[in-house]
């Protein structure tokens, strides 16, 4: 399951910053409400954890917004470093957070790949087979899942009455999670200090290895579980099928699913209406691949899971505006989020990087 680190340059479609923009409050595009969805998924996780389901895992987003990408955070969220919020201890930074501000520039844009609804089932079947055939180490008690990636966000910059789309510079993100999902560490440029913050929490991360290992491997049963979680307290602005697609994507990105579970997740995704194959998509490091995607009919944004064209290895994810909406100034072709997994591995200790002695 390990992804090889990429040494490729900044994506070609990233517009080079001409000058640094002042730090201002972020105004998320209308209708997206990602932060509120993060809170919703936390409640879903808690509801399922205490329900009568055979497995306590909720196939949903992490139960707190501090573990997700920048666009999911309210302005100044990490100024809370050192406090305890929702059972999550945030420590490891200086009093001021010790963060270095990320440079911002014009919004990242891309060429939109062609969507093919008929090709999605066949591509997902091939991806599922590749995932099932992937050999990787089986984690053991006391070990951690390490994932390194490159990420960037686009958002609406509000400066008085002026609103414009801008993007953060591409930056590094490193995450460690214990197998039970109760311990870990996060280092992300621009969001934490160089030392990072602890992810210790009484509420387990729903994408933790142990939780994923308990998921059903029958695609129909798995999809019913995902829909049940999504329906429990879904934001009415997020269509039901889109919520299920996003939930599966979250379990495929910053996690390490057992091979049989990963294969089942792809087979389950093939059963969601509206899922398409995309002939070309680019991850955050500039690697071209094919994608499995679904458009949110409400906000006109398409979430794409990107895979290597030959090996079908998961490369990363991006969200692209494919349809203009009246309540959003984001133009068609704007990439609101992009990521690339550069390394995924099992390590022996928290904050240990692959190849480093424990």
Secondary structure, 3 states (H helix, E strand, C coil): CCCCCCCCCCCCCCCCCCCCCCCCCEECCCCCCHHHHHHHHHHHHHHHHCCCCCCCCCCCCCCCHHHCCHHHCCCCHHHHCCCEECCEECCCCCCCCCCCCCCEEECCECCCCCEEHHHHHHHHHHHHHHHHCCCCCCCCCCCEEEEEEEEEEEEEEEECCEEEEEEECCEEEEEEEECCCCCEEEEECCCCCCCCEECCECCCCCCCHHHHHCCCCCHHHHHHHHHHHHHHCCCCCCCHHHHHHHHHHHHHHCCCCCHHHHHHHHHHHCCCCCCEEEEEEECCCCCEEEEEEEEECCCCEEEEEEECCCCCCEEEEEEEECCCCCCCCCCCCEEEEEEEEEEEEEECCCCCCCCCCC
